[in-house]
Amino acid sequence: MSTEKFPSGGHGLREKPSRVDEAPEVKQALVKAEEYAAHAASVKDSQERERCERMRRKWLGIADGWRVIMEIDKA
């Protein structure tokens, strides 16, 4: 399984599987996180930007949750 480094909630870098190796559920959650990140970058209202950032973090958490489920399922 290939890995890449990515920021972990502002707490440094950690490894995750390459997207090629990801389950569809993980990929979908990461796409949603990217959508919210892009929207946050384009929004001028600070409250809306913060809401988008919270949603981005939630989708990243969902992706991590799916990764755990997939690892348990492999065992």
C-alpha positions in Angstrom: 0.0 0.0 0.0 1.4 3.4 -1.0 1.3 6.3 1.5 1.5 10.0 1.4 2.0 12.6 4.1 -0.8 14.9 5.0 -1.6 17.4 7.8 -3.4 16.0 10.7 -5.7 18.7 12.1 -2.8 21.0 12.6 -0.9 18.5 14.7 1.9 17.7 12.3 2.0 15.1 9.5 0.9 11.5 9.5 0.7 8.9 6.8 -2.4 7.7 5.1 -3.0 5.3 2.2 -2.8 6.8 -1.3 -6.2 7.6 -2.7 -5.8 4.9 -5.2 -5.9 2.4 -2.4 -8.9 4.1 -0.6 -12.4 2.6 -0.3 -15.1 4.5 -2.2 -16.6 5.7 1.1 -13.3 7.3 2.1 -12.9 8.9 -1.3 -16.4 10.4 -1.2 -15.7 11.9 2.3 -12.4 13.3 1.1 -14.1 14.9 -1.9 -16.7 16.5 0.3 -13.9 17.8 2.6 -12.2 19.3 -0.5 -15.4 20.9 -1.6 -15.9 22.6 1.8 -12.2 23.7 1.8 -12.7 25.3 -1.7 -15.9 27.0 -0.6 -14.3 28.3 2.6 -11.5 29.8 0.6 -13.9 31.7 -1.7 -16.3 33.0 1.0 -15.9 36.5 2.4 -18.1 36.1 5.4 -16.1 34.9 8.4 -18.9 33.0 10.0 -19.6 31.1 6.8 -15.9 30.5 6.3 -15.7 29.0 9.8 -18.8 26.9 9.2 -17.2 25.5 6.0 -14.0 24.8 7.9 -15.9 22.9 10.6 -17.7 20.9 7.9 -14.3 20.2 6.2 -12.9 18.8 9.5 -16.1 16.7 10.0 -15.7 15.2 6.6 -12.1 14.4 7.3 -13.2 12.7 10.5 -15.7 10.7 8.6 -13.0 9.6 6.2 -10.8 8.6 9.1 -13.8 6.6 10.6 -14.2 4.8 7.3 -10.5 3.9 7.2 -10.8 2.4 10.7 -13.9 0.4 9.6 -12.0 -0.8 6.5 -9.0 -1.9 8.6 -11.2 -3.8 11.1 -13.0 -5.4 8.2 -9.6 -6.6 6.7 -8.6 -8.2 10.1 
